[in-house]
Amino acid sequence: MLNMLSEASLVALLSLVIGVLPMGAGLAYAVRPTEQRLALMRPLSLAGIFAGLSGSLVGAINVLALMWAVEPRVESRVLAVGAAEALVPMSVAFGSLTIAWLCAAVGLRRHP
């Protein structure tokens, strides 16, 4: 796992970090619900969505660039692995958003 992260591009790492930020905000709201923390959930959620989408799009662009740049045909296994890796930022972002909004629901229940 750490080997894969060390080989990831700056865009991929940044999209993963930004994709996890809403989860932290959701946990903070669940622990201590305030209006300010709830108001922060919307922009962080949008940032997480856009980070996941852009990270996956950059991964797809890299797979397509590999297909075009390499003269002997690229094996389908290599393309499948590249496509799977391109979906990781979106999966992380949407999983994080799911946890974040579940935590927000818990915080809303506790909020006076």
Secondary structure, DSSP 8 states (H G I E B T S, - for coil): -HHHHHHS-HHHHHHHHHHHHHHHHHHHHHHS--HHHHHHHHHHHHHHHHHHHHHHHHHHHHHHHHHHH-SS---HHHHHHHHHHHTHHHHHHHHHHHHHHHHHHHHHHH--
